[in-house]
Amino acid sequence: MYSRILEQDLLQLSKQWAVISITGPRQSGKTTLCKMAFPMYDYVNLEEPRVRAMVEQDPKSFLLAHNNGLIVDEAQYVPELFSYVQVVVDENPALRYVLSGSSDFLLMQNITQSLAGRVAVRRLLPLSIRELGNIEYVSTDELMYRGFYPAVWGDGKSPASVYDSYLSTYIERDVRNIQNITDLKLFRAFLTACAVRAGSEFVASSLGSELGLNYKTIQKWMTILEASYTAFLLPPYFKNIGKRLTKTPKIYFYDVGFLCYLLGIQNAQHLSTHPLRGAIFENMVVAEMLKSRFNAGERSNLFFYRDKSREIDVLQESGQDVYAYEIKSAKRMDVSFFRNMDALRGIMGDSIVSTQVVYDGEEELATSHNGYRNYRTL
């Protein structure tokens, strides 16, 4: 059982908010986190038909019967419950409810309709490197191959079995709940095609041509990947710079273990010579940066930069300040890694307050404006 960084934020939120919502992918540890943070709360899972039927029969009485706090897992299965939560917390603000779910689209849809302004929303992704603790014995290739789902680390299950089960559950439940897709084989092909493009620009028309699907279908299916916390689109940065920049987002997966599984990588040794190793490494680092934001209760402030001459992997915006990062899977530093970021300083001036190379080596150097660091120290 791993301690989750988000737990402290949840405890603070519970002092101010009657309702907390936690979303995230299946098997990312949401249930375990809720039970650890709120051990005195009752717990129900609405994915169970018997429990769901009982709640649907009299939602208000059900909610009031748990006046010491209640964790409702997969709350999106009973949409009408959200309206009753609004009623009971308006009548008694001392009541406490935690609503959890694996479908961001369905959960947020119900929250927007019934609980807007009354709920604090947080996102829990799979384990971060910080949450794993001391893993110096684990190579970078092994770390990427295994991914970050708790079942791989805490339960000792093989990555292949975890991700095979995850894909089957994901396809049969989440995908069909969000949208009625009849050709699941084609959707799996779409998933694999997205995996091949990890770390690259997501061009719906190109992907549609490859799969024989129209542009709108590709967009809808990408929405499913985002709503189920499978993949996300990193937007380009073009603030106050001009139209010469790309406006096409890049695609990444929330977990590199699942990404490796989709790519057919069968072990860490296979990964070490894989032609997409650099893209997988970049995906892992970007996902770690996103986890850091979510674990702090913050939204993403990450972008990438590309113009006709150069690309920079990540720009992180903080107020008027911008932090630039290049991500390299190399084990040795090279001054050429800073070339694009140095050029960006000439374009954006003093708004660039720091440039760093995140790489797979051991040495680290940090100055007031730039430096290089091992990805495990993010």
C-alpha positions as CSV (number, residue, x, y, z in Angstrom):
1,M,0.0,0.0,0.0
2,Y,1.5,3.3,-1.1
3,S,1.0,6.7,0.5
4,R,-0.5,9.1,-1.9
5,I,0.5,12.8,-2.1
6,L,-3.1,13.8,-2.8
7,E,-4.3,12.6,0.6
8,Q,-3.2,15.7,2.5
9,D,-5.1,17.9,0.0
10,L,-8.2,15.8,0.5
11,L,-8.1,16.1,4.2
12,Q,-7.9,19.9,4.0
13,L,-10.7,20.0,1.4
14,S,-13.0,18.0,3.7
15,K,-12.9,20.8,6.3
16,Q,-14.3,23.3,3.8
17,W,-16.4,21.3,1.3
18,A,-19.3,19.0,2.0
19,V,-18.7,17.1,-1.3
20,I,-15.4,16.0,-2.9
21,S,-15.2,14.4,-6.2
22,I,-12.2,12.2,-7.2
23,T,-11.8,11.0,-10.8
24,G,-9.1,9.1,-12.5
25,P,-8.5,5.9,-14.5
26,R,-9.6,2.5,-13.3
27,Q,-7.2,0.8,-10.9
28,S,-5.3,4.0,-10.2
29,G,-5.9,3.7,-6.5
30,K,-8.9,5.9,-6.0
31,T,-10.8,3.5,-3.7
32,T,-7.8,2.8,-1.5
33,L,-7.0,6.5,-1.3
34,C,-10.5,7.4,-0.2
35,K,-10.6,4.7,2.5
36,M,-7.1,5.8,3.8
37,A,-8.0,9.4,3.9
38,F,-11.5,8.9,5.4
39,P,-11.4,5.6,7.4
40,M,-14.6,6.5,9.4
41,Y,-16.7,7.0,6.3
42,D,-19.0,4.3,5.0
43,Y,-18.3,2.9,1.6
44,V,-20.5,1.7,-1.3
45,N,-19.7,0.8,-4.9
46,L,-22.5,1.6,-7.4
47,E,-21.0,-0.8,-10.0
48,E,-22.6,-3.6,-8.0
49,P,-26.1,-4.1,-9.3
50,R,-27.6,-5.0,-5.9
51,V,-26.3,-1.8,-4.3
52,R,-27.2,0.3,-7.3
53,A,-30.8,-0.9,-7.2
54,M,-31.1,-0.1,-3.5
55,V,-29.8,3.4,-4.0
56,E,-32.1,4.0,-7.0
57,Q,-35.1,3.0,-4.9
58,D,-34.8,5.9,-2.4
59,P,-31.6,8.0,-2.9
60,K,-32.3,10.6,-0.3
61,S,-33.0,8.1,2.5
62,F,-29.8,6.3,1.5
63,L,-27.7,9.4,1.8
64,L,-29.2,10.4,5.1
65,A,-28.6,7.0,6.6
66,H,-24.8,7.6,6.4
67,N,-24.5,10.8,8.5
68,N,-20.9,10.0,9.5
69,G,-19.6,10.4,6.0
70,L,-20.0,8.3,2.8
71,I,-17.7,7.3,0.0
72,V,-19.7,6.5,-3.2
73,D,-17.5,4.7,-5.8
74,E,-18.5,4.8,-9.5
75,A,-21.1,7.4,-8.6
76,Q,-21.8,8.1,-12.3
77,Y,-23.9,4.8,-12.5
78,V,-26.8,6.6,-10.6
79,P,-27.0,10.1,-12.2
80,E,-30.1,11.1,-10.1
81,L,-28.0,10.7,-7.0
82,F,-26.2,13.9,-7.6
83,S,-29.4,16.0,-7.3
84,Y,-30.2,14.4,-4.0
85,V,-26.7,15.1,-2.8
86,Q,-27.3,18.7,-3.5
87,V,-30.5,18.7,-1.6
88,V,-29.2,17.0,1.6
89,V,-26.0,19.1,1.8
90,D,-28.0,22.3,1.4
91,E,-30.2,21.1,4.2
92,N,-27.3,20.0,6.4
93,P,-23.9,21.4,5.4
94,A,-22.2,19.2,8.1
95,L,-22.7,16.1,6.0
96,R,-19.7,14.8,4.1
97,Y,-19.7,12.9,0.8
98,V,-16.9,11.7,-1.5
99,L,-17.9,10.8,-5.0
100,S,-15.5,8.8,-7.1
101,G,-15.6,7.5,-10.6
102,S,-13.5,6.2,-13.5
103,S,-15.3,8.2,-16.2
104,D,-14.5,11.9,-16.1
105,F,-17.0,12.7,-18.8
106,L,-20.0,11.1,-17.0
107,L,-19.0,12.2,-13.5
108,M,-18.4,15.8,-14.5
109,Q,-21.5,15.9,-16.6
110,N,-23.6,15.0,-13.5
111,I,-21.6,17.4,-11.3
112,T,-22.1,20.3,-13.7
113,Q,-25.8,19.7,-13.9
114,S,-26.5,19.2,-10.1
115,L,-23.5,20.2,-8.0
116,A,-21.8,23.1,-9.7
117,G,-20.2,25.3,-7.0
118,R,-20.8,22.7,-4.3
119,V,-18.1,20.2,-5.0
120,A,-14.2,20.2,-4.9
121,V,-12.9,18.2,-7.8
122,R,-9.6,16.3,-7.8
123,R,-7.9,13.9,-10.1
124,L,-5.8,10.8,-9.1
125,L,-3.5,9.3,-11.7
126,P,-1.4,6.1,-11.3
127,L,1.5,6.3,-8.9
128,S,4.2,8.9,-9.4
129,I,7.9,8.2,-9.1
130,R,7.9,10.1,-5.8
131,E,5.1,7.9,-4.4
132,L,7.0,4.8,-5.4
133,G,9.8,5.9,-3.0
134,N,13.3,4.3,-3.2
135,I,13.5,2.5,-6.5
136,E,17.1,3.0,-7.3
137,Y,17.4,-0.7,-8.1
138,V,14.9,-0.3,-11.0
139,S,16.3,0.6,-14.3
140,T,14.7,3.2,-16.5
141,D,13.6,0.6,-19.1
142,E,12.1,-1.6,-16.3
143,L,10.3,1.4,-14.9
144,M,8.8,2.3,-18.3
145,Y,7.9,-1.3,-19.1
146,R,6.2,-1.8,-15.7
147,G,4.4,1.5,-15.7
148,F,2.8,3.0,-12.5
149,Y,-0.4,1.2,-11.7
150,P,-0.5,0.1,-8.1
151,A,-1.3,-3.5,-8.9
152,V,2.0,-3.9,-10.7
153,W,4.0,-2.6,-7.7
154,G,1.9,-3.4,-4.6
155,D,0.5,-6.7,-5.7
156,G,3.5,-8.0,-7.6
157,K,1.4,-8.8,-10.7
158,S,3.0,-9.0,-14.1
159,P,2.5,-5.9,-16.2
160,A,1.2,-8.0,-19.1
161,S,-1.6,-9.5,-17.0
162,V,-2.5,-6.1,-15.4
163,Y,-2.7,-4.2,-18.7
164,D,-4.5,-7.1,-20.5
165,S,-7.2,-7.1,-17.8
166,Y,-7.3,-3.3,-17.8
167,L,-7.8,-3.1,-21.5
168,S,-10.6,-5.7,-21.4
169,T,-12.4,-3.9,-18.6
170,Y,-11.9,-0.6,-20.2
171,I,-13.2,-1.6,-23.6
172,E,-16.2,-3.5,-22.2
173,R,-17.3,-0.9,-19.6
174,D,-15.9,2.6,-19.9
175,V,-15.9,2.8,-23.7
176,R,-19.4,1.5,-24.1
177,N,-20.7,3.6,-21.2
178,I,-19.4,6.8,-22.8
179,Q,-20.3,6.0,-26.4
180,N,-22.0,3.0,-28.1
181,I,-19.1,1.7,-30.2
182,T,-20.1,-1.4,-32.1
183,D,-16.8,-2.3,-33.7
184,L,-14.5,-2.8,-30.7
185,K,-11.8,-4.4,-32.9
186,L,-11.5,-1.2,-34.8
187,F,-11.4,0.8,-31.6
188,R,-8.5,-1.3,-30.4
189,A,-6.7,-0.6,-33.7
190,F,-7.3,3.1,-33.0
191,L,-5.8,2.7,-29.6
192,T,-2.7,1.1,-31.1
193,A,-2.4,3.8,-33.8
194,C,-2.5,6.4,-31.0
195,A,0.2,4.6,-29.1
196,V,2.5,4.6,-32.1
197,R,2.0,8.4,-32.2
198,A,2.8,9.0,-28.5
199,G,4.8,12.2,-28.2
200,S,3.8,13.3,-31.7
201,E,1.3,15.7,-33.0
202,F,-2.3,14.3,-33.1
203,V,-3.7,14.9,-36.6
204,A,-7.2,13.4,-36.7
205,S,-7.4,13.5,-40.5
206,S,-4.2,11.5,-40.9
207,L,-5.3,8.9,-38.3
208,G,-8.7,8.7,-40.0
209,S,-7.1,8.0,-43.4
210,E,-5.0,5.2,-41.9
211,L,-8.0,3.5,-40.2
212,G,-10.6,4.2,-42.8
213,L,-12.6,6.5,-40.4
214,N,-13.9,10.0,-40.8
215,Y,-12.4,13.0,-39.0
216,K,-15.4,13.4,-36.7
217,T,-15.2,9.8,-35.5
218,I,-11.5,10.1,-34.7
219,Q,-12.3,13.3,-32.7
220,K,-15.1,11.5,-30.8
221,W,-12.9,8.5,-30.0
222,M,-10.1,10.8,-28.8
223,T,-12.6,12.4,-26.4
224,I,-13.2,8.9,-25.0
225,L,-9.5,8.4,-24.4
226,E,-9.4,11.7,-22.5
227,A,-12.6,11.1,-20.6
228,S,-11.4,7.7,-19.4
229,Y,-7.9,8.9,-18.5
230,T,-6.2,6.8,-21.1
231,A,-4.5,9.5,-23.2
232,F,-4.4,13.3,-23.2
233,L,-3.6,16.1,-25.6
234,L,-0.8,18.5,-24.8
235,P,-1.7,21.9,-26.3
236,P,0.8,24.1,-28.1
237,Y,2.0,27.3,-26.7
238,F,1.3,30.3,-28.9
239,K,0.6,33.1,-26.5
240,N,1.7,36.5,-27.9
241,I,4.1,35.0,-30.4
242,G,2.2,34.9,-33.7
243,K,0.5,32.7,-36.2
244,R,3.8,31.0,-37.3
245,L,3.4,28.5,-34.5
246,T,1.7,25.1,-34.8
247,K,-1.7,24.8,-33.2
248,T,-1.9,21.0,-33.4
249,P,-1.7,19.3,-30.0
250,K,0.5,16.3,-29.2
251,I,-0.8,13.1,-27.8
252,Y,0.5,11.3,-24.7
253,F,-0.7,8.4,-22.5
254,Y,-1.3,8.8,-18.8
255,D,0.7,5.6,-18.1
256,V,3.7,4.4,-20.0
257,G,3.2,0.8,-18.9
258,F,-0.1,0.7,-20.7
259,L,1.6,2.4,-23.7
260,C,4.3,-0.3,-23.8
261,Y,1.6,-2.9,-23.7
262,L,-0.3,-1.4,-26.7
263,L,3.0,-1.2,-28.6
264,G,3.6,-5.0,-28.0
265,I,6.7,-4.5,-25.9
266,Q,7.0,-7.8,-23.9
267,N,9.9,-7.0,-21.5
268,A,12.3,-4.3,-20.4
269,Q,15.1,-5.7,-22.6
270,H,12.9,-5.3,-25.7
271,L,12.3,-1.7,-24.7
272,S,16.0,-0.9,-24.5
273,T,16.4,-1.2,-28.2
274,H,12.9,-0.2,-29.3
275,P,12.8,2.6,-32.0
276,L,10.2,4.5,-29.9
277,R,12.1,4.4,-26.7
278,G,12.8,8.1,-26.8
279,A,9.1,8.9,-27.3
280,I,8.2,6.6,-24.5
281,F,10.7,8.2,-22.2
282,E,9.4,11.7,-23.1
283,N,5.8,10.4,-22.4
284,M,6.8,9.2,-19.0
285,V,8.4,12.6,-18.0
286,V,5.4,14.6,-19.3
287,A,3.0,12.4,-17.4
288,E,5.1,12.8,-14.2
289,M,4.9,16.6,-14.6
290,L,1.2,16.3,-15.0
291,K,0.9,14.1,-11.9
292,S,2.8,16.7,-9.9
293,R,0.2,19.3,-10.8
294,F,-2.8,17.0,-10.1
295,N,-1.4,15.8,-6.8
296,A,-1.1,19.4,-5.7
297,G,-4.7,20.0,-6.6
298,E,-3.8,22.1,-9.6
299,R,-4.8,22.1,-13.2
300,S,-2.3,21.4,-16.0
301,N,-0.2,24.4,-16.9
302,L,1.9,22.4,-19.5
303,F,2.3,23.2,-23.2
304,F,4.8,22.4,-25.9
305,Y,6.4,24.8,-28.4
306,R,7.0,24.3,-32.1
307,D,7.6,26.7,-34.9
308,K,9.1,26.2,-38.4
309,S,12.6,26.0,-37.0
310,R,12.5,24.3,-33.6
311,E,10.5,22.4,-31.0
312,I,10.7,22.4,-27.2
313,D,9.1,19.5,-25.4
314,V,7.5,21.3,-22.5
315,L,6.7,24.9,-21.5
316,Q,5.3,25.4,-18.0
317,E,3.5,28.6,-17.4
318,S,3.3,30.2,-13.9
319,G,1.8,33.6,-14.0
320,Q,3.9,35.7,-16.4
321,D,6.9,33.3,-16.0
322,V,7.6,30.4,-18.4
323,Y,9.8,27.4,-17.6
324,A,11.2,25.5,-20.6
325,Y,12.2,21.8,-20.6
326,E,13.8,19.6,-23.1
327,I,13.4,15.9,-22.5
328,K,16.2,13.5,-23.7
329,S,16.5,9.8,-23.2
330,A,20.3,10.0,-23.5
331,K,22.4,9.0,-20.6
332,R,25.0,11.7,-21.3
333,M,24.6,15.5,-21.4
334,D,25.4,17.5,-24.5
335,V,25.4,21.2,-24.7
336,S,23.5,21.0,-28.0
337,F,20.4,20.0,-25.9
338,F,20.1,23.6,-24.9
339,R,20.2,25.0,-28.4
340,N,16.5,25.3,-29.1
341,M,15.8,26.7,-25.6
342,D,18.6,29.3,-26.0
343,A,16.9,30.4,-29.3
344,L,13.5,30.6,-27.5
345,R,15.0,33.1,-25.0
346,G,15.7,35.3,-28.0
347,I,12.1,35.1,-29.0
348,M,10.3,35.4,-25.6
349,G,12.9,37.3,-23.7
350,D,12.7,37.6,-19.9
351,S,9.5,35.7,-19.7
352,I,11.7,32.5,-19.9
353,V,13.0,32.3,-16.4
354,S,14.5,28.8,-16.5
355,T,15.6,26.3,-19.1
356,Q,16.3,22.7,-18.1
357,V,17.2,19.4,-19.8
358,V,15.6,16.4,-18.2
359,Y,17.5,13.3,-19.2
360,D,18.3,9.7,-18.3
361,G,21.8,10.4,-16.8
362,E,23.1,10.6,-13.3
363,E,24.8,14.0,-13.1
364,E,22.8,17.1,-12.1
365,L,23.5,20.8,-12.4
366,A,21.2,23.7,-11.5
367,T,21.9,27.4,-11.8
368,S,19.5,30.3,-11.4
369,H,18.4,30.1,-15.0
370,N,19.2,26.7,-16.4
371,G,20.6,23.3,-15.8
372,Y,20.1,19.6,-16.3
373,R,18.6,17.0,-14.0
374,N,17.7,13.3,-13.8
375,Y,14.0,12.7,-14.5
376,R,13.6,11.0,-11.1
377,T,14.1,14.2,-9.3
378,L,11.2,16.0,-10.9
